Amino acid sequence: MPTIPAGPAPEPGPQPAEAQPAEAQPTEAQPTEAQPAESHQARQVAESFGTDAERYDRARPSYPRDLVERIVAGSPGRDVLDVGCGTGIVSRLFQAAGCRVLGVDPDARMADLARRGGLEVEVSTFEAWDSGGRAFDAVVAGQAWHWVDPVAGAAKAAETLRPDGRFAVFWNAFQPPPGLGEAFVEVYHRPMPGPDAYTELCDKAAGGLRQTGGFGDPEQWRFDWDRDYTRDEWLDQVPTFGFNTRLPRATMDDVLAGMGAAIDAVGGSFTMHYGTVALCATRTGRRAG
């Protein structure tokens, strides 16, 4: 089986134990020569999700309604910019809350599917995106801000937000039930990221805001919720995880077989616990730029 390096993005990906000695296996903090240390520099991965955009849209989990309502309530208006909008999972939630949403995504394939669902999307990395003088009441990003340079992204958000506008980036961290989580680790041969990994991403985003200036003190929020999965529903999602999008087919088949067997062993279905962690801040003063 080929060596699969551990990538910087905090989503699960297999690390075959037989590929190299245990003491030589890279960790999240020790990127391999093939992968940069910062996830926003891993452009091939960041722009690989469109290889199966329909699966991504179908299988990826949503986000808590309370999170969306809290962001909207804290914003001065209803104009929302969704950074790394993908297929529109986050955008649709804000549209349902009565917002006008513009999406920005670097993957034209993801953007095309989002447009088919009625979302307006512009194809660009956020750092290079041209606002054209447009202003927004909220800049949001779901499961995407780690693909954005935290300092350049914060500067772009400051340039784009109206005074008192809301900056909100968030991630779903999942925690399998006891027993199944350990079985998943056996399949991956590396720990699966928990809420602490995503809290670190919040800290990095907060550092970008502080370095840029123009924002009030960042706040971290957390929302806990559960979702039931059948075996097939979970396995449908697994190929959409971070570095899994670039795995050789044979390796992905092995991962799916191992995870499927683990789920079968607990009855063919399970309840996944999610903790959605968010980093939010308010734009202060005048717009930049």
Secondary structure by P-SEA (a helix, b strand, c coil): ccccccccccccccccccccccccccccccccccccccccccccccccccccaaaaaacbbbbbaaaaaaaaaaccccbbbbccccccaaaaaaaaaccbbbbbbccaaaaaaaaaabbbbbbccccccccccccccbbbbcccccccaaaaaaaaaaacccccbbbbbbbbbbbccaaaaaaaaaaaccccccaaaaaaaaaaaaaaaaaaccccbbbbbbbbbbbbbcaaaaaaacccccccccccaaaaaaaaaaaaaaaaaacccbbbbbbbbbbbbbbcccccc
